[in-house]
């Protein structure tokens, strides 16, 4: 009869521990998914703003690109931020340098969004 009480307590503790671990794993998955969504939104916004700035150059479009660049700096990888800045820096340079910066930007985005 003395073994019943420790057995019941042990089962309860194990169940509690499992619940804590499951909760931790669930929260981690939610945070990982949220970060992925923030990165994805920032990268797509940056590309859309880059397109608008290229098609119709204006102060408003330049400011919109700068806003999305800041969001990429907050949520994205350092490589994405570097290549986004390289696109700005190569604005008045030969087209091939700008194309290289754009290719690097896309590769950095793909790499950062891979699971």
Secondary structure, 3 states (H helix, E strand, C coil): CHHHHHHHHHHHHHHHHHHHHHHHHHHHHHHHHHHHHHHHHHHHHHHHHHHHHHHCCCHHHHHHHHHHHHHHHHHCCHHHHHHHHHHHHCCCCCHHHHHHHHHHHHHHHHHHHCC
